[in-house]
Each structure stands twice: as structure tokens, then as C-alpha cells.
Amino acid sequence: MFWADRHFVIGRFPPLDRIDYLDRPLVLLERERLRPARPTLAEIRAYLRGAPFANWAERARSFAAAAALDAKDRKPYLRALLYPARLCYAYTTGRMGSNDDAVAFLHERPPAGLDVASLEQALTCRRAAADPDPLFALRSVLPAQVEACAALIGSSQ
């Protein structure tokens, strides 16, 4: 579930939320059916190149430099590990998908330099709702993941 205004300009990930709303609507309560315009691939890419990428890159670098994983950071750390899959999937296809969709897509079309094996480990942890502490050593791949994603989003501008 997510929230947005009626023009889908505020919320968690506005262009991606609009796609999710259009592709997978599950109405719980509705007074009026909205039909927002589908964002173009160019709009999605421009959005993902901005704050979503910058915020994740900063967080990923912070985790890479951390000496320990605090209990409060377990969920954000797992998200930081999985984010490259979601970014690459949405950036390449213009679609919103699950972590499973994104990792499966990257098995078929991995961007240069992206460590898909670490994404698979993070996905396995997420599916099991397990504690990500055993994956803390993967923080060492995060700077390379940032670089691979930066190369992908920089190559198609």
C-alpha cells in the first residue's frame, strides 16, 4: 500500500507509484477512479537519476564504511543491498516490479560491474524474513554496486 496526492507528485516514489497504481490496482475503498498519465521512460529515468539514486548511494557508502550493523539498521541495510536490482529494473524497463522480478531480470541482463550474486543473497534473506547480520560482509560490494548503477544511469542520459 502507498499514498499519494491525486496528481501523484508527492509520496514515496511518485513516478513509480503511478506505474504501480496503473499496473496493479487493488482497490480497498474508492470514491473516484483516477486515471493518471503513465510516466514515460525518460521521466522515470530522470527521476531515478536524482534523489533516489543520491540517497541510496550515500546510504550504501555509509554502510560500506560501518564497523558494525546496529539493530535499527538491519532493514535499511537489506534495502540498501537490494536497491540496485530495483533501480536497474525500473531504469531499464520503465516498470515497477518486486525484488524477485528485479533480480530475475538482472540474471538475464546484468549491467556491467553489478554483483548479481550479492543481490541474490540479499533476496534470499528477504524472502526468509531473516536477520541480515550474516550478510554484513557484503557491505564491501556496495561501493562497486554504486559505481555500476552510476555507470548505467550515466550511459543513457
N, C-alpha and C positions, 0 to 999 in steps of 0.2 A: 504494500500500500504506500501511496505517496500523496503529497498535497501540492497544489499549485494554484495560481490565480486563474481566472478564466481565459487569459491570453497566454498562459504557460511561459511567462517571463520571470517568475520567481519560483523558488523551490530548490530541490536538491541538485538536479542536473537538467535545467529547463528543456533543451532540445531533445535530450534522450528521454525525459519523462513524456514529452509529447509523442515520441515514437512509440513508447511503451503503451501509452493510453490508446493510440490508434491501432496498434497491432494486437494487444491483449486486454481489451476492456473486460472487466468483471465488475458489474455494477452492483453495489450494495444498496444504495439509495440514490435516486436521481429525480430531479425536478425538471431539468432541461438537458438534452443531449448536446454536448459541444462537439463541433467538427473543426478542430484547429487545422491550419495548413501544415502539411508534412514538411519538416525541415529538409533542406537539400543536403546533399553530401558535403558541399562546400560550407554550409552553415555549421554542420556538425563538426567538421574538421577545424574550422576557425574557433569554435567554442572549446574543443578539446585541447587545442594548442595553447589556450590561455590558462586561466586559473586552475582548472582541473589538473593539467599536467604540472604546473608550477607547484601547486600544493602537494601533490603526490611526490614529486621529485625531492622537495625539501624534507618531507617526512621520511622518505626512503633513505636519504643521506643521513638523517638523524639516527635512524635505526642501524644503519651500517656502522656508525661510529659508537654506538652504545656498547657498554661493557656487560650489561645485563638487561633482561627483559622484565620490566615491572609488571605485576599482575594487572594493573589498569591498562597496560599497553598490549595485552595479548590479542584482543580483537583488532585494534588498529594495525598491529604488526601483520596479522594474517591478511588483512585487507591490502596492506602495502605490498605483500608478496604477490597477491592475485591481481592487483590493479593493472599490470602490464597486459595481461590477457584481455581484460575488458576494454582497455584503451585501444589496443591493436585491432580487436574485433570491430568495435564501433567505428574507429577511424577508417578502417579498410572497407567495411561493408555498408556503413550508414545505418546499421541495425542495432537494436538493443537486444542483448541475449544474456543468458545465465552464465555463471562461471563455467559450467560444463560445456555450453555452446562455444564459449570463447576459447577454452583450452583445446577442445576438439578441432576448432578451426585452425589453431596455431600448429597442431600436429600436421595439418595439410599445407599450411602456408606460413611458416615461421619467418619473421623479419630477421635480417642478418644480425647476428650477435645476441639474439634473445635466447636465454636459457629456459627452454620449454620444460626440461626435466624438473627444475625447481618449481615451476608453475604447477606441474602435475603433483608434486609432493604437497604443495600448499592446498591444492584442490582435494586431495585425499584426506588431509587433515580437516578441512572444512566440511566435507561430506560426513565424516565421522563425528563431527562436533567435538573434536579432540582438542586438548591443550596444545598450543603451538610451540611450547618451550623446546621440544626436541628439534624443531626447525630453526632455532635461533642461529645456528651456524650458517644458515642460508643468507643471513644479513650481508655476508661478504659478496654475494652476487648482485645485490641491489644497485650499486653504482654502475655496473655494466648493464643492468636492466634499464636504468635511466638513460644511459647513452644509446642503447638500441632503440628505445622508444623515441628519443630525441632525433635520432637519425631517420626514423620512419616518418615522423611528423614534419621534419625539416625537408625531406626529399620530395614531398608532394605539395609544397606551397606554391 
